[in-house]
Amino acid sequence: MTDQRQTPDHLLRRLLGPAGPELGCEECFELLDVYVEAELAGADAHGRIPGMRAHLEGCPACAEEHDSLRELLSAAESTPLPA
């Protein structure tokens, strides 16, 4: 499986930066749970938090946090609560 974060197009986008609104790491971290919950609910996460997708594409640390949180919340949703 190829890591999409290492393709030439992705690397060029990282170099050029986002075309739209920009988000910093601190703001990203504050809104990441809302963003991931919206993604998992099938809502328009990108429209709800503009700039988050571009930040995640350009920031490996925040992208790793996103992936970890998404995996954690996905697992929690699929695990039934004890009776």
C-alpha positions as a printed Julia matrix, in Angstrom:
83×3 Matrix{Float64}:
   0.0    0.0    0.0
   1.39   3.4   -1.01
   1.44   6.23   1.51
  -0.54   9.03  -0.19
   1.36  11.59   1.85
   4.5   10.83  -0.14
   3.18  11.21  -3.7
   4.66  14.0   -5.84
   1.3   15.83  -5.94
   0.97  15.74  -2.16
   4.55  16.9   -1.64
   3.99  19.8   -4.06
   0.78  20.83  -2.23
   2.71  20.77   1.06
   5.39  22.98  -0.44
   2.94  25.49  -1.91
   0.63  25.55   1.11
  -3.15  25.68   1.21
  -5.14  27.69  -1.31
  -7.97  28.32   1.14
  -8.24  29.23   4.8
  -5.3   28.24   6.96
  -5.44  26.55  10.33
  -2.57  26.34  12.8
  -1.66  23.29  14.85
  -3.19  24.71  18.04
  -6.53  25.4   16.36
  -6.38  22.03  14.62
  -5.83  20.25  17.92
  -8.76  22.12  19.52
 -11.16  21.2   16.69
  -9.89  17.74  15.77
 -12.49  15.83  17.81
 -15.34  17.79  16.21
 -13.87  17.19  12.76
 -13.39  13.44  13.25
 -16.86  13.01  14.77
 -18.35  14.8   11.75
 -16.35  12.55   9.39
 -17.54   9.4   11.14
 -21.14  10.63  11.14
 -20.97  11.18   7.37
 -21.39  14.95   7.77
 -19.51  17.58   5.76
 -16.48  17.8    8.06
 -14.53  19.89   5.53
 -17.34  22.42   5.21
 -17.83  22.53   8.96
 -14.17  23.31   9.68
 -12.63  25.01   6.63
  -8.89  24.65   6.4
  -8.68  21.44   8.42
  -8.15  19.15   5.42
  -5.36  21.35   4.05
  -3.7   21.49   7.45
  -3.86  17.71   7.87
  -2.36  17.24   4.4
   0.52  19.54   5.25
   1.23  18.67   8.88
   2.42  15.12   9.58
   2.05  15.5   13.37
  -1.58  16.62  13.18
  -2.32  14.03  10.48
  -1.03  11.34  12.82
  -3.26  12.65  15.62
  -6.21  12.65  13.2
  -5.57   9.08  12.11
  -5.17   7.89  15.71
  -8.32   9.64  16.92
 -10.33   8.42  13.96
  -9.18   4.84  14.59
  -9.95   5.11  18.31
 -13.44   6.54  17.78
 -14.21   4.02  15.02
 -13.24   1.17  17.33
 -15.3    2.64  20.18
 -18.38   2.9   17.94
 -18.11  -0.72  16.86
 -17.54  -2.09  20.37
 -20.78  -2.73  22.3
 -20.99  -1.42  25.84
 -21.1   -4.03  28.62
 -24.54  -4.76  30.0
